């Protein structure tokens, strides 16, 4: 079960956004990622708890940042509830809540967990290209918006390590509205390199991605 630490940056101007301390592993449902996030000065900022089913679909998501949280999962597409914590002097006033639904494939956001989750959902082979619809949860208030991305698996490289060969998948991820492209390097369920993400520490080898789904 790998665990470690990512540094997070604004992908446009490299402004530090904080750190994410994570662990992830296959489980009874499929795969689970949990993390705690911190501001650049080390203060607690939120958390991520994401469980995928055996096909890489988001079974459960609980995302917290600041005063906001989102709980979501699969329900004829994606469904979620976004809530804001009640103010200390709000008495019995319930937290503000907004429900949402979209016939999208999966969630995305700042956490590296979402890059891994999308790759596990797609299970591309080298040379494959596809497009998909995502619900992006935008920090700091976790406002949802839908977007379309194109993913391609450009190649797989094998690197020798003390624990055996490490397979690194190189993806191109494109925003289909703006045409902006990014390169993402994944080793199993760990992000090695991506815009705005730097792997600072890793304890334990990554779990390899599941094989591509067989054709019906």
MARLUM-598819 format. One line per 4 residues: their letters; for each residue x, y, z of N, C-alpha, C. Coordinates in pm, 1 decimal. Example, Ala and Ser with C-alpha at 12.3 -4.5 7.8 and 13.67 -1.06 7.14 Angstrom:
// MARLUM-598819
AS	1319.0,-569.0,780.0,1230.0,-450.0,780.0,1320.0,-330.0,780.0; 1285.0,-225.0,708.0,1367.0,-106.0,714.0,1290.0,3.0,787.0
This chain:
// MARLUM-598819
XXXX	84.8,-118.5,0.0,0.0,0.0,0.0,88.3,123.5,0.0; 101.7,192.4,-113.5,187.5,310.8,-114.9,127.8,425.2,-35.1; 214.6,500.2,28.5,175.6,625.3,93.8,286.4,724.9,68.2; 254.3,851.3,77.4,356.1,950.3,48.6,302.7,1091.0,56.2
XXXX	372.1,1180.0,-15.0,341.5,1321.9,-3.8,360.6,1388.4,-139.9; 259.2,1464.1,-180.5,267.2,1547.3,-300.2,276.0,1694.1,-259.5; 353.6,1773.2,-334.7,343.5,1918.6,-330.2,253.6,1962.8,-444.3; 166.1,2058.9,-417.3,71.2,2106.9,-516.6,100.5,2253.0,-550.1
XXXX	91.9,2285.3,-679.2,121.6,2419.5,-728.1,14.0,2462.8,-826.5; 1.3,2594.4,-843.3,-80.6,2644.9,-952.6,-10.6,2609.1,-1083.2; -76.0,2534.8,-1173.4,-6.4,2489.5,-1295.0,28.7,2603.3,-1390.5; -26.1,2723.0,-1368.9,-1.4,2834.6,-1460.8,112.4,2924.4,-1415.5
XXXX	125.4,2947.9,-1283.5,231.2,3038.6,-1237.7,317.7,2978.7,-1127.0; 298.2,2848.5,-1094.7,378.4,2776.0,-995.8,363.4,2829.1,-853.2; 256.7,2900.7,-824.7,232.5,2943.1,-687.0,207.7,2820.7,-598.5; 279.0,2805.9,-486.1,255.3,2690.3,-398.7,112.9,2690.9,-343.1
XXXX	48.1,2573.9,-348.3,-88.1,2559.9,-297.2,-95.1,2472.1,-173.1; 16.2,2407.7,-137.5,17.7,2324.3,-18.5,65.8,2184.2,-47.5; 31.2,2093.1,41.6,73.3,1954.1,31.2,-45.9,1860.5,49.5; -29.5,1738.7,-2.3,-129.1,1633.6,15.9,-56.9,1507.3,61.8
XXXX	-92.1,1457.6,180.9,-33.8,1336.6,237.3,-133.2,1222.9,212.7; -92.1,1120.5,139.2,-187.8,1023.9,86.8,-148.9,880.3,116.8; -247.6,791.8,104.5,-226.6,647.7,96.1,-334.1,591.9,4.4; -302.0,481.5,-63.9,-398.8,421.9,-156.0,-369.8,273.3,-169.3
XXXX	-473.9,199.0,-204.1,-457.1,54.1,-213.8,-580.1,-7.9,-277.2; -563.7,-123.3,-343.6,-681.2,-200.0,-385.0,-758.7,-244.7,-261.7; -889.9,-256.2,-277.3,-973.9,-299.5,-166.4,-1087.0,-386.7,-214.7; -1180.2,-421.7,-125.4,-1291.6,-509.5,-162.9,-1375.1,-453.5,-277.3
XXXX	-1391.6,-320.8,-281.8,-1474.0,-261.8,-387.1,-1396.0,-246.5,-516.7; -1269.1,-212.5,-508.0,-1187.7,-189.1,-626.5,-1058.3,-119.7,-590.5; -1066.0,7.9,-549.7,-947.3,85.7,-514.1,-991.2,203.5,-429.6; -908.2,238.8,-330.4,-941.8,349.9,-241.9,-820.3,438.9,-220.7
XXXX	-846.0,569.7,-219.5,-744.1,671.8,-197.2,-792.3,762.1,-85.4; -707.7,783.2,14.8,-739.9,876.1,122.3,-622.2,971.0,140.9; -652.4,1094.2,178.7,-545.0,1191.4,199.4,-591.4,1303.2,290.6; -493.0,1372.2,346.0,-512.7,1496.1,419.3,-437.0,1605.3,345.2
XXXX	-499.0,1722.1,330.5,-434.7,1831.7,260.2,-398.8,1943.2,358.7; -294.5,2019.6,322.0,-241.9,2123.7,408.6,-210.1,2248.0,326.2; -223.2,2364.2,388.5,-189.2,2489.9,324.2,-36.8,2502.7,315.6; 14.5,2600.5,240.0,160.5,2617.9,231.7,228.0,2640.9,366.9
XXXX	155.8,2696.4,465.9,216.9,2717.1,597.3,194.4,2599.9,692.4; 136.4,2489.0,640.3,123.3,2366.8,719.0,-7.1,2349.6,792.3; -100.8,2442.2,778.4,-229.3,2429.0,846.9,-318.0,2328.3,774.2; -398.9,2251.0,847.1,-490.8,2157.1,781.6,-585.7,2230.9,687.6
XXXX	-605.6,2172.9,568.1,-688.2,2238.9,466.9,-808.6,2156.2,425.1; -802.3,2023.2,440.2,-914.7,1940.6,397.1,-874.1,1795.5,385.5; -953.5,1719.9,309.7,-927.2,1577.4,295.4,-992.7,1525.7,168.0; -944.1,1408.9,124.2,-998.9,1338.3,8.7,-1020.2,1193.2,48.4
XXXX	-1137.6,1140.1,17.8,-1165.9,997.8,38.4,-1243.8,951.2,-84.3; -1176.4,874.7,-168.8,-1233.9,832.4,-296.8,-1225.1,681.8,-309.3; -1338.2,617.1,-335.8,-1342.7,473.2,-358.0,-1395.3,446.6,-498.6; -1321.3,366.3,-575.6,-1363.3,324.4,-708.9,-1411.8,180.7,-704.6
XXXX	-1504.1,145.4,-795.1,-1543.4,5.8,-806.5,-1443.2,-67.6,-894.4; -1468.7,-194.3,-922.0,-1372.0,-276.5,-995.6,-1353.5,-230.6,-1139.8; -1443.6,-147.0,-1190.8,-1432.8,-94.6,-1327.4,-1379.1,47.4,-1331.1; -1337.6,99.0,-1214.8,-1280.5,232.1,-1208.7,-1380.7,343.7,-1195.4
XXXX	-1507.7,311.4,-1172.1,-1610.7,414.6,-1157.7,-1613.9,465.8,-1013.6; -1647.1,595.0,-994.1,-1644.5,652.6,-859.0,-1762.3,603.9,-774.5; -1735.6,507.2,-690.7,-1840.3,449.9,-606.4,-1880.3,547.1,-496.5; -1778.7,607.3,-430.4,-1803.6,704.6,-324.2,-1694.4,810.2,-326.6
XXXX	-1732.9,934.8,-306.5,-1638.0,1045.1,-293.6,-1679.9,1132.3,-176.1; -1583.9,1162.3,-89.9,-1603.7,1262.0,14.7,-1484.3,1356.2,7.3; -1509.5,1479.3,-34.5,-1404.9,1578.9,-54.9,-1433.2,1697.5,36.1; -1334.2,1738.4,115.5,-1348.9,1853.2,204.2,-1237.0,1952.5,177.6
XXXX	-1269.8,2080.7,181.6,-1169.3,2186.2,176.2,-1227.9,2310.5,240.8; -1156.5,2366.2,337.1,-1207.9,2482.4,407.9,-1342.1,2453.0,472.3; -1441.8,2537.2,444.1,-1575.4,2521.8,501.7,-1668.8,2440.0,414.0; -1619.3,2381.8,306.5,-1705.2,2314.5,209.7,-1675.3,2165.4,202.8
XXXX	-1777.3,2088.9,167.6,-1758.0,1947.0,143.7,-1853.7,1900.2,35.0; -1810.3,1796.2,-36.3,-1892.7,1733.1,-138.8,-1893.2,1583.7,-112.9; -2012.4,1525.8,-114.8,-2028.8,1380.2,-111.8,-2095.3,1340.0,-241.9; -2041.2,1239.2,-307.6,-2098.0,1201.0,-435.2,-2065.9,1058.2,-471.1
XXXX	-2116.0,1019.3,-589.6,-2092.4,885.4,-639.7,-2175.3,861.1,-764.5; -2181.4,735.2,-805.9,-2253.5,697.7,-926.9,-2403.3,688.5,-899.4; -2482.2,749.4,-987.6,-2627.1,734.3,-984.2,-2680.4,781.6,-1118.6; -2690.0,688.0,-1214.5,-2730.8,723.3,-1350.6,-2644.9,838.2,-1401.1
XXXX	-2514.2,819.9,-1395.7,-2416.0,925.4,-1418.4,-2351.3,956.4,-1285.3; -2338.0,1083.9,-1252.5,-2283.0,1124.8,-1124.0,-2385.6,1207.3,-1047.8; -2391.6,1184.6,-917.7,-2476.7,1264.2,-830.3,-2392.2,1309.3,-711.9; -2423.6,1428.2,-659.2,-2345.7,1480.2,-547.5,-2429.8,1577.7,-465.5
XXXX	-2385.5,1596.8,-341.7,-2443.3,1696.7,-252.1,-2328.3,1782.1,-200.9; -2341.3,1912.3,-220.3,-2238.7,2008.4,-176.2,-2295.7,2085.4,-58.2; -2223.9,2088.9,53.1,-2272.0,2155.0,174.0,-2164.6,2247.2,229.2; -2212.3,2346.6,301.8,-2123.1,2439.0,371.8,-2147.6,2425.5,520.2
XXXX	-2042.0,2422.0,598.5,-2056.9,2408.8,743.0,-2128.4,2530.0,799.9; -2212.4,2504.5,899.8,-2284.8,2614.3,964.2,-2187.9,2702.3,1041.9; -2214.7,2830.4,1045.9,-2133.2,2922.1,1125.1,-2149.0,2889.3,1273.8; -2046.0,2917.2,1356.7,-2054.8,2881.4,1498.9,-2175.2,2942.7,1570.1
XXXX	-2223.6,3059.9,1523.6,-2335.4,3123.9,1591.5,-2466.8,3102.3,1517.5; -2471.5,2999.2,1428.6,-2591.2,2978.8,1346.8,-2701.8,2906.0,1420.9; -2675.9,2859.1,1543.4,-2778.6,2790.5,1619.9,-2822.4,2663.1,1550.1; -2953.7,2648.4,1531.0,-3008.0,2528.0,1470.9,-3026.1,2540.4,1319.6
XXXX	-2972.5,2645.3,1259.2,-2985.7,2661.6,1114.7,-2904.5,2553.9,1044.5; -2965.3,2472.6,956.8,-2891.5,2364.4,891.7,-2790.5,2419.6,791.6; -2683.9,2343.8,763.0,-2587.2,2388.3,664.5,-2652.2,2402.9,527.1; -2603.0,2500.1,451.1,-2648.2,2518.4,314.3,-2612.8,2394.1,232.9
XXXX	-2707.7,2343.9,153.2,-2684.5,2222.3,75.5,-2738.5,2239.8,-65.5; -2662.4,2189.6,-162.8,-2703.8,2194.0,-302.2,-2680.3,2056.8,-362.9; -2784.1,2001.7,-425.6,-2770.5,1872.7,-492.6,-2741.3,1894.8,-640.6; -2667.4,1801.6,-698.7,-2636.6,1810.1,-840.2,-2634.8,1673.8,-905.1
XXXX	-2651.8,1672.7,-1036.8,-2649.9,1548.1,-1113.6,-2604.9,1578.8,-1255.2; -2523.6,1490.1,-1312.6,-2480.5,1506.9,-1451.3,-2447.7,1369.3,-1506.9; -2480.6,1350.1,-1632.7,-2449.0,1221.8,-1696.1,-2303.3,1224.1,-1743.3; -2214.1,1238.5,-1645.4,-2070.4,1242.2,-1669.4,-2008.8,1109.0,-1628.9
XXXX	-1880.8,1091.1,-1665.8,-1814.2,963.5,-1639.7,-1749.3,958.3,-1501.4; -1689.8,1070.4,-1457.4,-1618.6,1068.7,-1330.4,-1594.4,1211.1,-1284.2; -1540.3,1224.0,-1161.6,-1508.1,1354.1,-1104.9,-1363.2,1391.1,-1135.4; -1333.3,1518.8,-1126.3,-1195.5,1563.9,-1131.5,-1179.7,1682.6,-1038.7
XXXX	-1053.6,1719.5,-1009.3,-1025.8,1828.8,-917.7,-876.6,1843.5,-898.1; -839.2,1917.9,-794.9,-697.5,1947.7,-771.6,-618.7,1824.9,-729.9; -677.8,1733.8,-654.4,-604.3,1620.1,-599.5,-551.2,1528.4,-709.5; -427.0,1477.3,-694.8,-375.4,1377.2,-788.8,-461.5,1252.1,-794.7
XXXX	-543.1,1228.8,-693.3,-631.1,1110.8,-692.9,-716.9,1105.4,-817.7; -760.2,1220.3,-867.6,-852.8,1221.3,-980.3,-784.9,1182.6,-1112.2; -656.3,1214.2,-1127.2,-583.4,1168.3,-1245.7,-573.3,1016.2,-1245.9; -541.5,959.7,-1130.0,-530.4,813.6,-1119.3,-665.4,749.2,-1145.2
XXXX	-770.6,806.8,-1087.4,-904.1,750.1,-1103.5,-946.7,749.8,-1250.1; -918.2,857.6,-1322.5,-956.6,863.0,-1463.4,-880.2,759.5,-1544.0; -750.9,745.1,-1516.6,-672.0,645.1,-1588.4,-723.7,503.8,-1561.0; -763.0,476.2,-1437.3,-815.6,344.4,-1403.4,-951.8,320.4,-1467.7
XXXX	-1028.4,426.9,-1486.0,-1156.4,413.3,-1553.8,-1136.9,382.5,-1702.3; -1043.7,451.1,-1767.0,-1026.3,437.1,-1911.8,-951.8,309.6,-1951.2; -848.4,273.1,-1874.9,-769.9,152.2,-1903.6,-724.4,149.1,-2049.7; -657.4,254.6,-2090.9,-614.3,265.8,-2230.0,-494.4,177.1,-2258.4
XXXX	-483.8,135.0,-2382.7,-365.1,68.6,-2434.4,-282.3,172.2,-2511.0; -149.0,150.3,-2526.2,-67.7,247.4,-2600.2,-125.9,276.2,-2738.0; -137.7,405.6,-2767.9,-194.7,449.0,-2894.6,-343.0,478.1,-2888.4; -410.9,434.9,-2782.5,-554.9,460.0,-2769.4,-581.4,607.1,-2740.2
XXXX	-692.5,657.0,-2793.3,-740.9,791.5,-2765.8,-889.7,784.2,-2735.6; -934.5,869.2,-2644.6,-1076.8,873.7,-2613.5,-1111.6,1008.6,-2555.3; -1238.4,1035.0,-2541.7,-1285.3,1157.3,-2476.7,-1388.1,1120.6,-2372.1; -1401.3,1205.7,-2272.9,-1496.4,1178.2,-2166.5,-1540.5,1308.5,-2102.4
XXXX	-1653.9,1299.4,-2033.4,-1713.7,1414.7,-1965.1,-1689.0,1400.9,-1815.6; -1646.0,1510.0,-1752.6,-1612.7,1508.1,-1610.7,-1684.8,1620.6,-1537.9; -1704.2,1599.7,-1408.0,-1750.9,1705.3,-1319.0,-1630.5,1751.5,-1237.9; -1587.3,1874.9,-1260.9,-1474.1,1931.8,-1188.9,-1523.9,2001.8,-1063.2
XXXX	-1460.3,1971.9,-949.8,-1493.2,2034.8,-822.2,-1382.4,2136.0,-792.9; -1415.9,2263.0,-811.2,-1315.8,2368.5,-815.4,-1294.0,2427.2,-676.2; -1169.7,2425.4,-632.0,-1135.9,2483.5,-501.3,-1123.3,2635.1,-514.8; -1147.9,2710.0,-404.3,-1160.7,2660.4,-266.4,-1303.3,2627.7,-221.5
XXXX	-1405.9,2653.9,-304.0,-1543.6,2634.1,-256.6,-1608.0,2509.9,-316.6; -1531.6,2430.9,-392.2,-1579.7,2306.1,-450.9,-1701.1,2327.2,-540.0; -1700.1,2438.1,-613.1,-1809.0,2464.0,-707.6,-1798.2,2366.7,-824.5; -1906.9,2295.1,-858.4,-1900.3,2196.2,-966.6,-1919.5,2261.1,-1103.5
XXXX	-1846.0,2213.7,-1201.1,-1868.5,2251.1,-1340.1,-1833.2,2131.1,-1427.4; -1899.0,2118.8,-1539.6,-1874.0,2006.6,-1628.9,-1776.5,2048.0,-1738.1; -1695.4,1953.2,-1781.6,-1599.4,1978.2,-1888.1,-1574.1,1848.6,-1963.1; -1521.2,1861.2,-2084.0,-1485.6,1746.5,-2166.7,-1334.0,1742.4,-2183.7
XXXX	-1277.7,1624.3,-2168.9,-1134.7,1604.3,-2186.6,-1109.4,1496.1,-2290.4; -995.0,1506.6,-2355.8,-944.1,1399.9,-2439.8,-822.5,1338.4,-2374.1; -818.4,1204.9,-2367.5,-705.2,1133.0,-2309.2,-644.1,1041.8,-2414.3; -511.7,1037.8,-2418.9,-441.8,941.2,-2502.8,-325.0,884.0,-2423.8
XXXX	-301.6,754.1,-2441.7,-186.2,689.2,-2380.7,-76.9,683.6,-2486.2; 26.8,766.9,-2467.1,130.8,781.1,-2569.0,236.8,672.9,-2561.8; 254.7,611.4,-2445.6,355.0,506.8,-2435.3,369.2,457.6,-2292.9; 435.7,342.8,-2277.8,465.6,283.4,-2147.5,614.4,251.8,-2144.5
XXXX	683.4,301.5,-2042.3,826.2,275.5,-2026.0,848.6,190.3,-1902.1; 944.3,98.3,-1911.3,978.4,12.3,-1799.2,1111.5,57.8,-1738.4; 1112.7,77.5,-1606.3,1232.4,121.3,-1535.2,1265.9,17.0,-1428.5; 1391.4,-24.7,-1423.8,1434.5,-123.1,-1324.9,1442.0,-59.3,-1186.6
XXXX	1387.0,-128.7,-1085.9,1394.9,-84.5,-946.2,1428.9,-204.5,-858.8; 1455.0,-179.3,-730.2,1483.8,-288.3,-636.7,1363.4,-379.2,-616.9; 1244.1,-329.5,-648.9,1122.3,-408.9,-633.4,1072.9,-466.7,-765.1; 1159.2,-467.3,-866.4,1118.3,-517.1,-996.7,1092.1,-402.6,-1092.5
XXXX	1048.2,-433.8,-1214.4,1025.8,-328.1,-1313.9,911.1,-236.0,-1274.0; 931.8,-105.8,-1296.8,830.0,-4.9,-1272.4,779.5,43.7,-1407.4; 649.9,24.9,-1432.7,589.6,65.9,-1559.0,532.6,206.4,-1545.3; 581.7,296.6,-1629.2,539.6,435.7,-1625.9,457.1,464.0,-1750.9
XXXX	331.5,504.9,-1730.5,239.4,536.8,-1839.1,244.1,687.6,-1866.2; 264.5,724.5,-1990.7,269.3,865.2,-2030.0,143.1,901.5,-2106.8; 63.0,992.4,-2049.4,-64.1,1033.9,-2107.8,-56.1,1178.9,-2156.6; -132.6,1207.4,-2259.4,-164.0,1344.8,-2296.2,-310.0,1369.9,-2262.3
XXXX	-333.8,1475.8,-2184.8,-468.9,1511.9,-2142.5,-500.4,1649.0,-2201.6; -608.6,1657.1,-2276.8,-644.0,1781.1,-2346.3,-778.7,1833.3,-2298.2; -784.5,1963.3,-2273.4,-912.3,2030.7,-2248.6,-975.8,2055.5,-2384.6; -1089.1,1992.5,-2412.6,-1147.8,1999.1,-2545.9,-1217.7,2131.6,-2573.7
XXXX	-1232.6,2216.0,-2472.2,-1289.6,2349.2,-2494.5,-1181.2,2448.9,-2534.1; -1066.9,2443.4,-2465.6,-960.4,2540.4,-2489.8,-849.4,2487.2,-2579.4; -838.7,2354.1,-2591.7,-729.7,2294.8,-2667.9,-600.9,2281.2,-2589.3; -598.1,2325.4,-2463.4,-477.5,2315.2,-2381.0,-445.8,2168.1,-2353.7
XXXX	-316.6,2132.1,-2368.4,-273.2,1994.7,-2346.8,-172.9,1987.7,-2232.7; -177.9,1876.1,-2159.5,-86.2,1851.5,-2049.0,-34.7,1708.5,-2058.4; 87.0,1688.6,-2009.0,145.7,1554.7,-2003.9,143.4,1504.9,-1860.2; 97.6,1381.5,-1842.3,85.0,1320.3,-1710.2,158.5,1187.1,-1711.8
XXXX	243.3,1164.7,-1611.3,316.0,1038.2,-1596.3,264.5,967.1,-1471.7; 212.9,847.0,-1490.1,161.7,765.6,-1380.4,239.5,635.6,-1371.6; 268.6,595.0,-1249.1,322.7,461.9,-1222.6,220.8,390.5,-1135.3; 137.6,307.9,-1197.2,31.1,243.3,-1121.6,-61.2,347.2,-1061.5
XXXX	-75.3,345.6,-928.6,-165.2,439.8,-863.2,-90.0,554.7,-794.5; 22.6,594.8,-854.8,99.2,709.0,-805.6,128.3,802.3,-922.3; 107.6,932.1,-901.0,141.5,1033.0,-1001.2,289.0,1069.0,-985.9; 368.2,1040.7,-1087.7,509.9,1075.7,-1083.7,533.2,1219.7,-1126.1
XXXX	458.4,1266.3,-1223.6,474.1,1403.3,-1271.9,346.9,1445.4,-1342.5; 304.2,1568.5,-1315.9,186.4,1626.7,-1380.8,190.2,1776.1,-1354.5; 127.1,1855.8,-1438.0,122.4,1999.8,-1411.3,61.2,2029.0,-1274.8; 133.1,2103.2,-1193.0,84.5,2138.8,-1061.0,103.0,2032.9,-954.9
XXXX	168.1,1920.7,-988.4,185.5,1810.5,-893.0,331.3,1766.5,-893.0; 390.7,1755.3,-775.0,526.5,1703.9,-760.5,528.2,1600.0,-649.0; 573.3,1479.3,-680.2,583.6,1372.8,-579.9,708.8,1397.3,-495.8; 689.6,1422.5,-366.2,800.0,1456.3,-277.9,852.4,1335.5,-200.7
XXXX	765.2,1240.6,-167.9,806.0,1124.2,-89.0,711.4,1009.8,-120.5; 767.1,887.8,-116.2,686.0,768.2,-143.6,736.5,653.9,-58.4; 645.9,591.2,15.6,677.1,477.8,101.3,601.6,356.9,48.4; 671.2,270.8,-22.8,610.2,151.1,-78.9,590.2,163.9,-227.9
XXXX	601.8,53.9,-300.3,586.7,58.6,-446.4,441.8,81.2,-487.4; 419.9,143.8,-602.0,282.2,163.1,-650.6,215.4,30.2,-681.4; 83.5,28.6,-672.4,4.3,-83.0,-721.6,-17.4,-62.5,-870.8; 7.2,-165.0,-950.4,-8.0,-149.9,-1094.6,-153.0,-131.9,-1134.0
XXXX	-174.7,-62.9,-1243.7,-308.9,-43.2,-1294.8,-368.0,-175.9,-1339.9; -500.5,-191.2,-1328.4,-563.9,-313.2,-1378.6,-550.1,-319.1,-1530.7; -551.2,-438.5,-1588.8,-539.5,-450.4,-1734.1,-659.3,-391.0,-1805.5; -638.8,-359.4,-1932.7,-748.5,-306.0,-2013.8,-861.7,-408.2,-2020.2
XXXX	-984.0,-357.1,-2022.9,-1100.5,-444.8,-2027.4,-1102.8,-521.0,-2159.1; -1141.3,-646.4,-2154.5,-1148.7,-727.2,-2274.7,-1268.3,-684.5,-2359.7; -1252.7,-695.6,-2488.6,-1364.4,-662.1,-2577.9,-1476.4,-763.1,-2562.2; -1600.0,-714.3,-2571.4,-1714.9,-804.5,-2557.8,-1722.7,-896.7,-2680.3
